[in-house]
């Protein structure tokens, strides 16, 4: 019998000048980028937490504490690869993953397929198992004032 687990991951980072804007390892031209101890890759972080949540193996803050100097400017796609190895070793397969990025700027959709490909490569799945939408916050709150970017991710894992 096949077992299924859903996972939810959320993340938010402030946007500041002088930092690269990175989603799933892809640097997107923008006037501001994510402020973080790591590279601030909000999408990679949310995917990690969705996978960890579905498998019940912890969360990204626990596995990679921001207080640990080892993770200064860390490449979050390497962390995602580590997380996925952990989850795979527990016998889980990815059925699909769906993500929403929320920010006012830059526009994300023209980069959608590159971002999907980066995630699919990192997780060793087909690109059609990974999808991505982008929304604005309609000018509301800190995200609406171009001061932050957020990511929401759900995933479905299966295990025989
Ligand atoms: Mg984060």
Backbone and ligand atoms as CSV (ligand in chain L), in Angstrom:
chain,resi,resn,atom,element,x,y,z
A,1,UNK,N,N,0.845,-1.207,0.000
A,1,UNK,CA,C,0.000,0.000,0.000
A,1,UNK,C,C,0.881,1.258,0.000
A,2,UNK,N,N,0.468,2.226,-0.801
A,2,UNK,CA,C,1.234,3.473,-0.903
A,2,UNK,C,C,0.800,4.437,0.214
A,3,UNK,N,N,1.768,5.073,0.825
A,3,UNK,CA,C,1.478,6.087,1.841
A,3,UNK,C,C,1.787,7.459,1.259
A,4,UNK,N,N,0.966,8.413,1.625
A,4,UNK,CA,C,1.160,9.787,1.132
A,4,UNK,C,C,1.227,10.754,2.305
A,5,UNK,N,N,2.060,11.777,2.144
A,5,UNK,CA,C,2.143,12.846,3.151
A,5,UNK,C,C,2.226,14.188,2.428
A,6,UNK,N,N,1.464,15.164,2.881
A,6,UNK,CA,C,1.609,16.524,2.343
A,6,UNK,C,C,2.483,17.337,3.282
A,7,UNK,N,N,3.174,18.313,2.726
A,7,UNK,CA,C,4.003,19.208,3.528
A,7,UNK,C,C,3.768,20.648,3.107
A,8,UNK,N,N,3.929,21.557,4.062
A,8,UNK,CA,C,3.745,22.987,3.812
A,8,UNK,C,C,5.003,23.723,4.249
A,9,UNK,N,N,5.506,24.602,3.406
A,9,UNK,CA,C,6.651,25.427,3.772
A,9,UNK,C,C,6.367,26.884,3.466
A,10,UNK,N,N,6.771,27.764,4.375
A,10,UNK,CA,C,6.601,29.201,4.152
A,10,UNK,C,C,7.888,29.901,4.538
A,11,UNK,N,N,8.199,30.971,3.836
A,11,UNK,CA,C,9.348,31.772,4.236
A,11,UNK,C,C,9.150,33.201,3.763
A,12,UNK,N,N,9.835,34.109,4.405
A,12,UNK,CA,C,9.799,35.529,4.034
A,12,UNK,C,C,11.167,36.124,4.339
A,13,UNK,N,N,11.648,36.960,3.443
A,13,UNK,CA,C,12.867,37.723,3.722
A,13,UNK,C,C,12.646,39.183,3.353
A,14,UNK,N,N,13.273,40.041,4.123
A,14,UNK,CA,C,13.261,41.460,3.776
A,14,UNK,C,C,14.078,41.677,2.505
A,15,UNK,N,N,13.699,42.688,1.724
A,15,UNK,CA,C,14.443,43.055,0.519
A,15,UNK,C,C,15.201,44.351,0.788
A,16,UNK,N,N,16.508,44.329,0.477
A,16,UNK,CA,C,17.339,45.514,0.681
A,16,UNK,C,C,18.236,45.723,-0.541
A,17,UNK,N,N,18.684,46.953,-0.714
A,17,UNK,CA,C,19.599,47.248,-1.811
A,17,UNK,C,C,20.958,46.603,-1.545
A,18,UNK,N,N,21.650,46.246,-2.615
A,18,UNK,CA,C,22.994,45.703,-2.476
A,18,UNK,C,C,23.047,44.210,-2.235
A,19,UNK,N,N,21.906,43.539,-2.366
A,19,UNK,CA,C,21.880,42.081,-2.228
A,19,UNK,C,C,21.275,41.488,-3.500
A,20,UNK,N,N,21.751,40.292,-3.934
A,20,UNK,CA,C,21.144,39.657,-5.098
A,20,UNK,C,C,19.758,39.094,-4.773
A,21,UNK,N,N,18.876,39.126,-5.766
A,21,UNK,CA,C,17.538,38.541,-5.622
A,21,UNK,C,C,17.608,37.125,-6.193
A,22,UNK,N,N,17.505,36.136,-5.317
A,22,UNK,CA,C,17.748,34.744,-5.704
A,22,UNK,C,C,16.513,33.901,-5.420
A,23,UNK,N,N,16.055,33.150,-6.435
A,23,UNK,CA,C,14.964,32.184,-6.252
A,23,UNK,C,C,15.418,30.847,-6.813
A,24,UNK,N,N,15.444,29.832,-5.973
A,24,UNK,CA,C,15.876,28.486,-6.384
A,24,UNK,C,C,17.213,28.545,-7.118
A,25,UNK,N,N,18.128,29.328,-6.586
A,25,UNK,CA,C,19.473,29.405,-7.143
A,25,UNK,C,C,19.607,30.305,-8.354
A,26,UNK,N,N,18.500,30.823,-8.863
A,26,UNK,CA,C,18.545,31.692,-10.038
A,26,UNK,C,C,18.590,33.145,-9.590
A,27,UNK,N,N,19.636,33.861,-10.026
A,27,UNK,CA,C,19.717,35.282,-9.697
A,27,UNK,C,C,18.926,36.060,-10.738
A,28,UNK,N,N,17.951,36.829,-10.264
A,28,UNK,CA,C,17.048,37.571,-11.142
A,28,UNK,C,C,17.379,39.058,-11.010
A,29,UNK,N,N,17.545,39.760,-12.141
A,29,UNK,CA,C,17.877,41.186,-12.060
A,29,UNK,C,C,16.801,41.959,-11.286
A,30,UNK,N,N,17.243,42.696,-10.266
A,30,UNK,CA,C,16.310,43.439,-9.416
A,30,UNK,C,C,17.085,44.517,-8.678
A,31,UNK,N,N,16.380,45.570,-8.225
A,31,UNK,CA,C,17.060,46.653,-7.518
A,31,UNK,C,C,17.366,46.273,-6.073
A,32,UNK,N,N,16.657,45.263,-5.547
A,32,UNK,CA,C,16.886,44.819,-4.163
A,32,UNK,C,C,16.960,43.302,-4.128
A,33,UNK,N,N,17.549,42.775,-3.053
A,33,UNK,CA,C,17.603,41.332,-2.876
A,33,UNK,C,C,17.356,40.954,-1.433
A,34,UNK,N,N,17.290,39.653,-1.191
A,34,UNK,CA,C,16.914,39.154,0.128
A,34,UNK,C,C,18.012,39.389,1.170
A,35,UNK,N,N,17.617,39.960,2.288
A,35,UNK,CA,C,18.503,40.137,3.436
A,35,UNK,C,C,18.458,38.852,4.252
A,36,UNK,N,N,19.637,38.260,4.500
A,36,UNK,CA,C,19.673,37.000,5.246
A,36,UNK,C,C,21.095,36.681,5.641
A,37,UNK,N,N,21.204,35.755,6.579
A,37,UNK,CA,C,22.509,35.219,6.975
A,37,UNK,C,C,23.038,34.329,5.841
A,38,UNK,N,N,22.124,33.540,5.244
A,38,UNK,CA,C,22.471,32.707,4.091
A,38,UNK,C,C,22.317,33.569,2.833
A,39,UNK,N,N,22.180,32.943,1.665
A,39,UNK,CA,C,21.922,33.717,0.445
A,39,UNK,C,C,20.485,34.244,0.407
A,40,UNK,N,N,19.653,33.844,1.360
A,40,UNK,CA,C,18.297,34.388,1.469
A,40,UNK,C,C,17.322,33.843,0.446
A,41,UNK,N,N,17.643,32.706,-0.140
A,41,UNK,CA,C,16.806,32.120,-1.198
A,41,UNK,C,C,15.481,31.623,-0.592
A,42,UNK,N,N,14.508,32.518,-0.652
A,42,UNK,CA,C,13.238,32.311,0.048
A,42,UNK,C,C,12.503,31.064,-0.485
A,43,UNK,N,N,12.641,30.805,-1.779
A,43,UNK,CA,C,11.949,29.650,-2.372
A,43,UNK,C,C,12.625,28.344,-1.954
A,44,UNK,N,N,13.952,28.311,-2.010
A,44,UNK,CA,C,14.665,27.104,-1.571
A,44,UNK,C,C,14.340,26.790,-0.116
A,45,UNK,N,N,14.262,27.840,0.724
A,45,UNK,CA,C,13.972,27.616,2.141
A,45,UNK,C,C,12.563,27.049,2.333
A,46,UNK,N,N,11.596,27.583,1.604
A,46,UNK,CA,C,10.214,27.100,1.736
A,46,UNK,C,C,10.084,25.663,1.223
A,47,UNK,N,N,10.815,25.330,0.148
A,47,UNK,CA,C,10.790,23.947,-0.364
A,47,UNK,C,C,11.395,22.998,0.672
A,48,UNK,N,N,12.513,23.395,1.289
A,48,UNK,CA,C,13.110,22.568,2.353
A,48,UNK,C,C,12.086,22.277,3.442
A,49,UNK,N,N,11.396,23.302,3.902
A,49,UNK,CA,C,10.458,23.113,5.003
A,49,UNK,C,C,9.244,22.281,4.581
A,50,UNK,N,N,8.811,22.398,3.324
A,50,UNK,CA,C,7.700,21.570,2.855
A,50,UNK,C,C,8.117,20.091,2.860
A,51,UNK,N,N,9.319,19.799,2.354
A,51,UNK,CA,C,9.801,18.408,2.303
A,51,UNK,C,C,10.016,17.853,3.710
A,52,UNK,N,N,10.594,18.695,4.579
A,52,UNK,CA,C,10.852,18.255,5.954
A,52,UNK,C,C,9.539,18.071,6.715
A,53,UNK,N,N,8.579,18.946,6.449
A,53,UNK,CA,C,7.286,18.829,7.129
A,53,UNK,C,C,6.553,17.568,6.718
A,54,UNK,N,N,6.546,17.281,5.414
A,54,UNK,CA,C,5.843,16.089,4.926
A,54,UNK,C,C,6.465,14.816,5.499
A,55,UNK,N,N,7.784,14.804,5.613
A,55,UNK,CA,C,8.472,13.599,6.085
A,55,UNK,C,C,8.605,13.576,7.606
A,56,UNK,N,N,8.292,14.680,8.261
A,56,UNK,CA,C,8.375,14.750,9.719
A,56,UNK,C,C,9.804,14.703,10.229
A,57,UNK,N,N,10.745,15.180,9.422
A,57,UNK,CA,C,12.158,15.054,9.795
A,57,UNK,C,C,12.740,16.329,10.410
A,58,UNK,N,N,11.912,17.316,10.662
A,58,UNK,CA,C,12.430,18.526,11.307
A,58,UNK,C,C,12.058,19.761,10.531
A,59,UNK,N,N,12.849,20.805,10.703
A,59,UNK,CA,C,12.632,22.014,9.909
A,59,UNK,C,C,13.973,22.682,9.656
A,60,UNK,N,N,13.973,23.616,8.741
A,60,UNK,CA,C,15.236,24.173,8.255
A,60,UNK,C,C,15.982,24.948,9.353
A,61,UNK,N,N,15.231,25.605,10.230
A,61,UNK,CA,C,15.860,26.376,11.308
A,61,UNK,C,C,16.587,25.486,12.303
A,62,UNK,N,N,16.043,24.274,12.455
A,62,UNK,CA,C,16.614,23.302,13.380
A,62,UNK,C,C,17.863,22.657,12.763
A,63,UNK,N,N,17.786,22.316,11.484
A,63,UNK,CA,C,18.897,21.625,10.826
A,63,UNK,C,C,20.035,22.582,10.472
A,64,UNK,N,N,19.681,23.820,10.134
A,64,UNK,CA,C,20.687,24.805,9.695
A,64,UNK,C,C,20.491,26.103,10.459
A,65,UNK,N,N,20.860,26.128,11.753
A,65,UNK,CA,C,20.584,27.318,12.571
A,65,UNK,C,C,21.247,28.569,12.002
A,66,UNK,N,N,20.492,29.674,11.873
A,66,UNK,CA,C,21.076,30.913,11.343
A,66,UNK,C,C,22.183,31.453,12.242
A,67,UNK,N,N,22.228,30.989,13.498
A,67,UNK,CA,C,23.288,31.438,14.417
A,67,UNK,C,C,24.624,30.758,14.110
A,68,UNK,N,N,24.596,29.692,13.278
A,68,UNK,CA,C,25.822,28.953,12.972
A,68,UNK,C,C,26.584,29.661,11.853
A,69,UNK,N,N,27.825,30.148,12.144
A,69,UNK,CA,C,28.592,30.905,11.133
A,69,UNK,C,C,28.853,30.106,9.859
A,70,UNK,N,N,28.755,28.766,9.955
A,70,UNK,CA,C,28.945,27.896,8.792
A,70,UNK,C,C,27.975,28.232,7.656
A,71,UNK,N,N,26.803,28.769,8.013
A,71,UNK,CA,C,25.769,29.009,6.994
A,71,UNK,C,C,25.741,30.449,6.511
A,72,UNK,N,N,26.794,31.240,6.861
A,72,UNK,CA,C,26.865,32.610,6.353
A,72,UNK,C,C,26.992,32.556,4.829
A,73,UNK,N,N,26.088,33.271,4.153
A,73,UNK,CA,C,26.050,33.325,2.684
A,73,UNK,C,C,25.964,31.927,2.042
A,74,UNK,N,N,25.434,30.966,2.778
A,74,UNK,CA,C,25.330,29.589,2.272
A,74,UNK,C,C,24.488,29.543,1.006
A,75,UNK,N,N,24.878,28.650,0.084
A,75,UNK,CA,C,24.086,28.397,-1.122
A,75,UNK,C,C,22.912,27.513,-0.712
A,76,UNK,N,N,21.724,28.087,-0.707
A,76,UNK,CA,C,20.562,27.365,-0.188
A,76,UNK,C,C,20.170,26.181,-1.056
A,77,UNK,N,N,20.588,26.173,-2.317
A,77,UNK,CA,C,20.293,25.006,-3.150
A,77,UNK,C,C,21.126,23.799,-2.705
A,78,UNK,N,N,22.306,24.050,-2.119
A,78,UNK,CA,C,23.085,22.951,-1.546
A,78,UNK,C,C,22.383,22.415,-0.303
A,79,UNK,N,N,21.815,23.330,0.493
A,79,UNK,CA,C,21.051,22.899,1.665
A,79,UNK,C,C,19.835,22.078,1.228
A,80,UNK,N,N,19.177,22.540,0.154
A,80,UNK,CA,C,18.010,21.799,-0.354
A,80,UNK,C,C,18.414,20.391,-0.812
A,81,UNK,N,N,19.577,20.286,-1.471
A,81,UNK,CA,C,20.080,18.971,-1.884
A,81,UNK,C,C,20.308,18.063,-0.681
A,82,UNK,N,N,20.870,18.635,0.387
A,82,UNK,CA,C,21.082,17.883,1.637
A,82,UNK,C,C,19.768,17.412,2.225
A,83,UNK,N,N,18.818,18.345,2.293
A,83,UNK,CA,C,17.496,18.026,2.857
A,83,UNK,C,C,16.852,16.903,2.054
A,84,UNK,N,N,16.928,17.006,0.731
A,84,UNK,CA,C,16.281,16.002,-0.116
A,84,UNK,C,C,16.937,14.631,0.060
A,85,UNK,N,N,18.264,14.613,0.240
A,85,UNK,CA,C,18.943,13.334,0.504
A,85,UNK,C,C,18.434,12.687,1.785
A,86,UNK,N,N,18.250,13.515,2.795
A,86,UNK,CA,C,17.734,13.036,4.084
A,86,UNK,C,C,16.334,12.429,3.912
A,87,UNK,N,N,15.488,13.151,3.175
A,87,UNK,CA,C,14.094,12.726,2.992
A,87,UNK,C,C,14.045,11.464,2.113
A,88,UNK,N,N,14.888,11.450,1.065
A,88,UNK,CA,C,14.934,10.277,0.176
A,88,UNK,C,C,15.410,9.034,0.905
A,89,UNK,N,N,16.409,9.224,1.805
A,89,UNK,CA,C,16.942,8.087,2.573
A,89,UNK,C,C,15.867,7.471,3.458
A,90,UNK,N,N,14.871,8.277,3.837
A,90,UNK,CA,C,13.758,7.755,4.640
A,90,UNK,C,C,12.722,7.066,3.749
A,91,UNK,N,N,13.001,6.967,2.452
A,91,UNK,CA,C,12.139,6.189,1.553
A,91,UNK,C,C,11.100,6.981,0.786
A,92,UNK,N,N,11.151,8.318,0.904
A,92,UNK,CA,C,10.107,9.136,0.273
A,92,UNK,C,C,10.448,9.498,-1.173
A,93,UNK,N,N,9.403,9.548,-1.996
A,93,UNK,CA,C,9.490,10.039,-3.377
A,93,UNK,C,C,8.624,11.290,-3.490
A,94,UNK,N,N,9.032,12.191,-4.373
A,94,UNK,CA,C,8.221,13.392,-4.587
A,94,UNK,C,C,7.174,13.124,-5.658
A,95,UNK,N,N,5.897,13.333,-5.297
A,95,UNK,CA,C,4.822,13.252,-6.289
A,95,UNK,C,C,4.761,14.578,-7.041
A,96,UNK,N,N,4.602,15.671,-6.304
A,96,UNK,CA,C,4.673,16.999,-6.920
A,96,UNK,C,C,4.873,18.068,-5.865
A,97,UNK,N,N,5.218,19.225,-6.366
A,97,UNK,CA,C,5.498,20.371,-5.509
A,97,UNK,C,C,4.896,21.596,-6.211
A,98,UNK,N,N,4.248,22.451,-5.441
A,98,UNK,CA,C,3.610,23.637,-6.010
A,98,UNK,C,C,3.977,24.841,-5.157
A,99,UNK,N,N,4.373,25.923,-5.797
A,99,UNK,CA,C,4.892,27.073,-5.058
A,99,UNK,C,C,4.224,28.373,-5.501
A,100,UNK,N,N,4.137,29.312,-4.567
A,100,UNK,CA,C,3.685,30.675,-4.865
A,100,UNK,C,C,4.729,31.641,-4.318
A,101,UNK,N,N,5.209,32.532,-5.185
A,101,UNK,CA,C,6.094,33.619,-4.750
A,101,UNK,C,C,5.249,34.881,-4.656
A,102,UNK,N,N,5.422,35.637,-3.569
A,102,UNK,CA,C,4.667,36.875,-3.408
A,102,UNK,C,C,5.645,38.037,-3.289
A,103,UNK,N,N,5.634,38.906,-4.289
A,103,UNK,CA,C,6.455,40.124,-4.237
A,103,UNK,C,C,5.920,41.108,-5.278
A,104,UNK,N,N,6.230,42.380,-5.093
A,104,UNK,CA,C,5.786,43.405,-6.049
A,104,UNK,C,C,6.722,43.471,-7.252
A,105,UNK,N,N,8.010,43.387,-6.959
A,105,UNK,CA,C,9.047,43.465,-7.989
A,105,UNK,C,C,10.187,42.551,-7.591
A,106,UNK,N,N,10.909,41.971,-8.492
A,106,UNK,CA,C,10.714,42.002,-9.947
A,106,UNK,C,C,9.583,41.069,-10.383
A,107,UNK,N,N,9.229,41.123,-11.654
A,107,UNK,CA,C,8.264,40.189,-12.218
A,107,UNK,C,C,8.940,38.823,-12.359
A,108,UNK,N,N,8.258,37.806,-11.938
A,108,UNK,CA,C,8.866,36.475,-11.818
A,108,UNK,C,C,8.525,35.562,-13.002
A,109,UNK,N,N,7.377,35.796,-13.630
A,109,UNK,CA,C,6.855,34.763,-14.536
A,109,UNK,C,C,7.770,34.433,-15.713
A,110,UNK,N,N,8.510,35.431,-16.201
A,110,UNK,CA,C,9.385,35.122,-17.343
A,110,UNK,C,C,10.527,34.177,-16.939
A,111,UNK,N,N,10.740,34.039,-15.639
A,111,UNK,CA,C,11.792,33.138,-15.150
A,111,UNK,C,C,11.233,31.801,-14.654
A,112,UNK,N,N,9.921,31.638,-14.818
A,112,UNK,CA,C,9.267,30.474,-14.214
A,112,UNK,C,C,9.910,29.149,-14.624
A,113,UNK,N,N,10.116,28.960,-15.916
A,113,UNK,CA,C,10.600,27.649,-16.357
A,113,UNK,C,C,12.041,27.388,-15.925
A,114,UNK,N,N,12.848,28.458,-15.834
A,114,UNK,CA,C,14.219,28.286,-15.330
A,114,UNK,C,C,14.200,27.896,-13.850
A,115,UNK,N,N,13.317,28.538,-13.096
A,115,UNK,CA,C,13.205,28.228,-11.662
A,115,UNK,C,C,12.715,26.795,-11.482
A,116,UNK,N,N,11.699,26.408,-12.271
A,116,UNK,CA,C,11.186,25.028,-12.196
A,116,UNK,C,C,12.298,24.038,-12.533
A,117,UNK,N,N,13.080,24.356,-13.558
A,117,UNK,CA,C,14.153,23.446,-13.972
A,117,UNK,C,C,15.206,23.324,-12.872
A,118,UNK,N,N,15.551,24.436,-12.222
A,118,UNK,CA,C,16.529,24.387,-11.124
A,118,UNK,C,C,16.050,23.472,-10.000
A,119,UNK,N,N,14.768,23.617,-9.637
A,119,UNK,CA,C,14.232,22.781,-8.554
A,119,UNK,C,C,14.177,21.318,-8.989
A,120,UNK,N,N,13.717,21.076,-10.232
A,120,UNK,CA,C,13.594,19.697,-10.724
A,120,UNK,C,C,14.963,19.021,-10.777
A,121,UNK,N,N,15.992,19.766,-11.197
A,121,UNK,CA,C,17.346,19.205,-11.246
A,121,UNK,C,C,17.844,18.872,-9.848
A,122,UNK,N,N,17.641,19.791,-8.919
A,122,UNK,CA,C,18.115,19.591,-7.548
A,122,UNK,C,C,17.433,18.384,-6.899
A,123,UNK,N,N,16.148,18.177,-7.224
A,123,UNK,CA,C,15.378,17.095,-6.596
A,123,UNK,C,C,15.359,15.836,-7.458
A,124,UNK,N,N,15.988,15.915,-8.618
A,124,UNK,CA,C,16.063,14.770,-9.531
A,124,UNK,C,C,14.670,14.246,-9.914
A,125,UNK,N,N,13.780,15.178,-10.282
A,125,UNK,CA,C,12.434,14.818,-10.754
A,125,UNK,C,C,12.194,15.510,-12.098
A,126,UNK,N,N,11.073,15.180,-12.742
A,126,UNK,CA,C,10.732,15.826,-14.008
A,126,UNK,C,C,10.195,17.229,-13.744
A,127,UNK,N,N,10.382,18.098,-14.729
A,127,UNK,CA,C,9.962,19.493,-14.543
A,127,UNK,C,C,8.448,19.594,-14.326
A,128,UNK,N,N,7.671,18.658,-14.872
A,128,UNK,CA,C,6.214,18.756,-14.686
A,128,UNK,C,C,5.771,18.355,-13.277
A,129,UNK,N,N,6.699,17.937,-12.441
A,129,UNK,CA,C,6.366,17.662,-11.034
A,129,UNK,C,C,6.541,18.907,-10.156
A,130,UNK,N,N,7.009,19.984,-10.781
A,130,UNK,CA,C,7.297,21.214,-10.039
A,130,UNK,C,C,6.580,22.364,-10.731
A,131,UNK,N,N,5.780,23.132,-9.974
A,131,UNK,CA,C,5.136,24.281,-10.592
A,131,UNK,C,C,5.322,25.515,-9.715
A,132,UNK,N,N,5.120,26.665,-10.350
A,132,UNK,CA,C,5.387,27.925,-9.661
A,132,UNK,C,C,4.432,28.994,-10.176
A,133,UNK,N,N,3.841,29.721,-9.251
A,133,UNK,CA,C,3.064,30.912,-9.607
A,133,UNK,C,C,3.688,32.112,-8.919
A,134,UNK,N,N,3.334,33.286,-9.405
A,134,UNK,CA,C,3.817,34.504,-8.764
A,134,UNK,C,C,2.629,35.448,-8.587
A,135,UNK,N,N,2.571,36.064,-7.416
A,135,UNK,CA,C,1.506,37.010,-7.095
A,135,UNK,C,C,2.139,38.281,-6.558
A,136,UNK,N,N,1.405,39.381,-6.655
A,136,UNK,CA,C,1.803,40.567,-5.896
A,136,UNK,C,C,0.941,40.612,-4.642
A,137,UNK,N,N,1.257,41.541,-3.758
A,137,UNK,CA,C,0.437,41.707,-2.551
A,137,UNK,C,C,-0.485,42.912,-2.693
A,138,UNK,N,N,-0.694,43.345,-3.949
A,138,UNK,CA,C,-1.628,44.441,-4.239
A,138,UNK,C,C,-1.304,45.691,-3.412
A,139,UNK,N,N,-0.004,45.909,-3.178
A,139,UNK,CA,C,0.406,47.124,-2.461
A,139,UNK,C,C,0.225,47.065,-0.951
A,140,UNK,N,N,-0.255,45.927,-0.429
A,140,UNK,CA,C,-0.518,45.840,1.020
A,140,UNK,C,C,0.727,45.406,1.781
A,141,UNK,N,N,0.850,45.929,2.987
A,141,UNK,CA,C,1.864,45.472,3.942
A,141,UNK,C,C,3.295,45.692,3.410
A,142,UNK,N,N,4.254,45.092,4.121
A,142,UNK,CA,C,5.667,45.285,3.780
A,142,UNK,C,C,5.988,44.712,2.393
A,143,UNK,N,N,5.360,43.600,2.046
A,143,UNK,CA,C,5.587,43.033,0.714
A,143,UNK,C,C,5.101,44.013,-0.351
A,144,UNK,N,N,3.960,44.604,-0.116
A,144,UNK,CA,C,3.388,45.554,-1.058
A,144,UNK,C,C,4.225,46.813,-1.221
A,145,UNK,N,N,4.986,47.159,-0.179
A,145,UNK,CA,C,5.881,48.333,-0.252
A,145,UNK,C,C,7.253,47.949,-0.796
A,146,UNK,N,N,7.360,46.755,-1.383
A,146,UNK,CA,C,8.609,46.248,-1.977
A,146,UNK,C,C,9.693,46.062,-0.922
A,147,UNK,N,N,9.263,45.798,0.312
A,147,UNK,CA,C,10.229,45.619,1.393
A,147,UNK,C,C,10.454,44.170,1.773
A,148,UNK,N,N,9.746,43.245,1.106
A,148,UNK,CA,C,9.902,41.832,1.466
A,148,UNK,C,C,9.396,40.948,0.333
A,149,UNK,N,N,9.859,39.693,0.358
A,149,UNK,CA,C,9.383,38.679,-0.584
A,149,UNK,C,C,9.043,37.436,0.240
A,150,UNK,N,N,7.955,36.754,-0.146
A,150,UNK,CA,C,7.536,35.551,0.576
A,150,UNK,C,C,7.351,34.398,-0.399
A,151,UNK,N,N,7.470,33.193,0.127
A,151,UNK,CA,C,7.226,31.990,-0.670
A,151,UNK,C,C,6.371,31.024,0.134
A,152,UNK,N,N,5.401,30.425,-0.540
A,152,UNK,CA,C,4.574,29.368,0.044
A,152,UNK,C,C,4.701,28.147,-0.847
A,153,UNK,N,N,4.926,26.996,-0.230
A,153,UNK,CA,C,5.141,25.762,-0.997
A,153,UNK,C,C,4.362,24.615,-0.365
A,154,UNK,N,N,3.671,23.844,-1.188
A,154,UNK,CA,C,3.137,22.555,-0.727
A,154,UNK,C,C,3.784,21.462,-1.547
A,155,UNK,N,N,3.947,20.301,-0.918
A,155,UNK,CA,C,4.463,19.146,-1.646
A,155,UNK,C,C,3.701,17.906,-1.219
A,156,UNK,N,N,3.705,16.913,-2.093
A,156,UNK,CA,C,3.136,15.604,-1.776
A,156,UNK,C,C,4.238,14.568,-1.944
A,157,UNK,N,N,4.450,13.798,-0.880
A,157,UNK,CA,C,5.438,12.720,-0.924
A,157,UNK,C,C,4.724,11.375,-0.881
A,158,UNK,N,N,5.328,10.352,-1.485
A,158,UNK,CA,C,4.770,8.999,-1.416
A,158,UNK,C,C,5.858,8.032,-0.953
A,159,UNK,N,N,5.403,6.957,-0.306
A,159,UNK,CA,C,6.331,5.915,0.153
A,159,UNK,C,C,5.596,4.582,0.123
A,160,UNK,N,N,6.264,3.573,-0.412
A,160,UNK,CA,C,5.612,2.260,-0.529
A,160,UNK,C,C,5.508,1.607,0.841
L,1,MG,MG,MG,14.684,31.873,4.879
